[in-house]
Amino acid sequence: MRVLALFSLLLALAVPAQAEKDPKVLVKSVADVVLSEILANKEKLEQGPSFLMGLVETHMLPIIDEERMTMMVLGDQWKAMNSDQQKSFVEGFKRLMVKTYAGAFKAYNGQEVTYGDTRFNKTGSKAIVYSAIQMPGGTPVELQYRLYQAKPDTWLVYDANLAGLGVLKTYRVQFAEQIQRDGLDKTIADLMNIEL
């Protein structure tokens, strides 16, 4: 669970705004805003989850392709679901991300974040942004953010990778085990019952 919390923090730093051609510019500009808000409002962090939830919903969720992530996490299981189950699973997955990201924000204490060059695929429709968080007294934590171009100058995050382990891969294993153990409807109900 600690790995997912770190993923969440790192993904939170990668939230792009729209109308930019280079995802690295997007990643850095929004990360600067989000991290400044966290540092300037430490007292609000201690008062309960509403401030963190607001940060996640305002700055992150609008530019994360939740449906694409959910489809990739579920794989073949997605196709076997009816439209109501798909809609409910996307909503539940969103709740899980909000809670996880909000919890990860609490771990941020002003660490320096650096960025490498953006790497595009041959068509320029997908990109990887390289980043690192400088950990006090330790080696930097490196992360790759994976984005795709939903439309001209609009990039959406669909995955992040830390030391060879992707967010989607981690959730894919988690949900495959849970669905096999508890069944699809119980898994969806558990997601929908996550307290925010």
C-alpha positions as CSV (number, residue, x, y, z in Angstrom):
1,M,0.0,0.0,0.0
2,R,3.0,2.3,0.7
3,V,4.0,1.9,-3.0
4,L,0.6,2.9,-4.2
5,A,0.7,6.0,-1.9
6,L,4.1,7.0,-3.4
7,F,2.7,6.4,-6.9
8,S,-0.2,8.6,-6.1
9,L,2.0,11.4,-4.9
10,L,4.2,11.2,-8.0
11,L,1.2,11.0,-10.3
12,A,-0.3,14.0,-8.6
13,L,2.9,15.9,-9.5
14,A,2.2,15.1,-13.1
15,V,-1.2,16.6,-13.6
16,P,-1.2,18.6,-16.8
17,A,-3.3,21.6,-17.7
18,Q,-4.7,21.7,-21.2
19,A,-3.6,23.6,-24.4
20,E,0.1,22.8,-24.2
21,K,2.2,21.0,-26.8
22,D,4.9,19.7,-24.5
23,P,3.6,17.5,-21.7
24,K,6.7,18.4,-19.6
25,V,5.6,22.1,-19.5
26,L,2.2,20.9,-18.4
27,V,3.5,18.6,-15.7
28,K,5.8,21.2,-14.2
29,S,3.4,24.1,-14.3
30,V,0.5,22.2,-12.6
31,A,2.9,20.5,-10.2
32,D,4.2,23.9,-9.1
33,V,0.6,25.1,-8.4
34,V,-0.5,21.9,-6.5
35,L,2.7,21.6,-4.4
36,S,2.5,25.3,-3.5
37,E,-1.1,24.9,-2.4
38,I,0.0,22.0,-0.2
39,L,2.9,23.8,1.4
40,A,0.8,27.0,2.0
41,N,-2.1,25.1,3.6
42,K,-0.5,22.6,6.0
43,E,-3.0,23.6,8.7
44,K,-5.9,22.7,6.4
45,L,-4.4,19.3,5.8
46,E,-4.7,18.6,9.5
47,Q,-8.4,19.7,9.7
48,G,-9.7,16.8,7.7
49,P,-9.9,15.4,4.1
50,S,-12.0,18.1,2.4
51,F,-9.0,20.3,1.4
52,L,-7.1,17.4,0.0
53,M,-10.2,16.1,-1.8
54,G,-10.7,19.5,-3.3
55,L,-7.1,19.6,-4.6
56,V,-7.5,16.2,-6.2
57,E,-10.8,16.9,-7.8
58,T,-9.9,20.4,-9.0
59,H,-6.4,19.9,-10.3
60,M,-6.1,16.2,-11.1
61,L,-9.3,14.4,-12.1
62,P,-10.3,16.6,-15.0
63,I,-7.2,15.6,-16.9
64,I,-6.9,12.0,-16.0
65,D,-8.6,9.6,-18.3
66,E,-10.4,7.6,-15.7
67,E,-12.3,5.4,-18.1
68,R,-9.2,4.5,-20.1
69,M,-7.4,3.7,-16.9
70,T,-10.3,1.5,-15.7
71,M,-10.5,-0.3,-19.1
72,M,-6.8,-1.0,-19.0
73,V,-6.8,-2.1,-15.4
74,L,-9.7,-4.5,-16.0
75,G,-8.6,-5.8,-19.4
76,D,-11.0,-8.6,-20.7
77,Q,-13.2,-8.2,-17.6
78,W,-14.2,-4.8,-18.9
79,K,-15.8,-6.3,-22.0
80,A,-17.7,-8.8,-20.0
81,M,-19.4,-6.1,-17.9
82,N,-22.7,-4.4,-18.8
83,S,-22.8,-0.6,-19.2
84,D,-24.2,-0.1,-15.6
85,Q,-21.3,-2.1,-14.1
86,Q,-18.8,-0.2,-16.3
87,K,-20.2,3.1,-15.2
88,S,-20.2,2.1,-11.5
89,F,-16.7,0.7,-11.7
90,V,-15.3,3.9,-13.3
91,E,-17.0,5.9,-10.5
92,G,-15.7,3.6,-7.8
93,F,-12.2,3.7,-9.3
94,K,-12.4,7.5,-9.3
95,R,-13.2,7.4,-5.6
96,L,-10.2,5.1,-5.0
97,M,-7.9,7.5,-6.8
98,V,-9.3,10.5,-5.0
99,K,-8.7,8.9,-1.6
100,T,-5.3,7.5,-2.5
101,Y,-4.0,10.8,-4.0
102,A,-5.3,12.8,-1.1
103,G,-3.5,10.5,1.3
104,A,-0.3,10.8,-0.7
105,F,-0.4,14.6,-0.5
106,K,0.2,14.4,3.2
107,A,3.6,13.0,2.5
108,Y,4.9,16.0,0.6
109,N,7.1,18.3,2.6
110,G,8.8,20.5,0.0
111,Q,11.1,18.0,-1.7
112,E,12.6,19.3,-4.9
113,V,11.1,17.9,-8.1
114,T,13.2,17.8,-11.4
115,Y,12.2,17.0,-14.9
116,G,13.9,15.4,-17.9
117,D,13.2,15.7,-21.6
118,T,9.9,14.5,-22.9
119,R,10.0,11.4,-25.2
120,F,7.3,11.1,-27.8
121,N,6.3,8.1,-29.9
122,K,6.8,8.2,-33.7
123,T,3.4,9.8,-34.4
124,G,3.7,12.3,-31.5
125,S,0.4,11.0,-30.0
126,K,1.9,9.5,-26.8
127,A,4.6,10.9,-24.5
128,I,6.6,9.9,-21.5
129,V,7.7,12.7,-19.1
130,Y,10.6,11.8,-16.8
131,S,10.7,13.2,-13.3
132,A,12.5,12.7,-10.1
133,I,11.8,13.7,-6.5
134,Q,14.9,14.5,-4.5
135,M,14.5,12.6,-1.2
136,P,16.4,14.0,1.9
137,G,19.6,12.1,2.4
138,G,18.7,9.5,-0.2
139,T,18.7,8.8,-3.9
140,P,16.1,10.5,-6.1
141,V,12.8,8.7,-6.8
142,E,12.5,8.4,-10.5
143,L,9.1,8.3,-12.3
144,Q,7.8,8.1,-15.8
145,Y,4.4,9.7,-16.6
146,R,2.6,8.3,-19.5
147,L,0.2,10.6,-21.4
148,Y,-1.6,10.5,-24.7
149,Q,-3.0,13.2,-26.9
150,A,-6.7,13.1,-26.6
151,K,-7.0,16.0,-29.2
152,P,-4.6,18.7,-30.5
153,D,-2.7,20.3,-27.6
154,T,-4.7,18.2,-25.0
155,W,-2.8,15.6,-23.0
156,L,-4.2,13.2,-20.5
157,V,-2.4,11.0,-18.0
158,Y,-3.2,7.3,-18.2
159,D,-0.3,5.7,-16.3
160,A,2.8,6.3,-14.3
161,N,5.8,4.0,-13.8
162,L,8.2,3.8,-10.8
163,A,11.3,1.6,-11.0
164,G,9.6,-0.7,-13.6
165,L,6.3,-1.0,-11.7
166,G,3.3,0.8,-13.3
167,V,0.2,2.1,-11.5
168,L,-2.0,0.3,-14.0
169,K,-0.1,-3.0,-13.5
170,T,-0.4,-2.7,-9.7
171,Y,-4.1,-2.0,-9.8
172,R,-4.6,-4.7,-12.4
173,V,-3.2,-7.4,-10.1
174,Q,-5.1,-6.0,-7.1
175,F,-8.5,-6.0,-8.9
176,A,-8.0,-9.4,-10.6
177,E,-7.4,-10.9,-7.2
178,Q,-10.3,-9.1,-5.6
179,I,-12.8,-10.0,-8.4
180,Q,-11.7,-13.6,-8.3
181,R,-12.1,-13.7,-4.5
182,D,-15.2,-11.6,-4.0
183,G,-16.9,-11.4,-7.4
184,L,-17.5,-8.3,-9.6
185,D,-20.6,-6.9,-7.9
186,K,-19.0,-7.1,-4.4
187,T,-15.8,-5.4,-5.8
188,I,-17.8,-2.6,-7.3
189,A,-19.8,-2.2,-4.0
190,D,-16.6,-2.0,-2.1
191,L,-15.3,0.7,-4.4
192,M,-18.5,2.7,-4.2
193,N,-18.4,2.5,-0.4
194,I,-15.0,4.1,-0.1
195,E,-15.3,7.0,2.3
196,L,-13.9,10.3,1.0
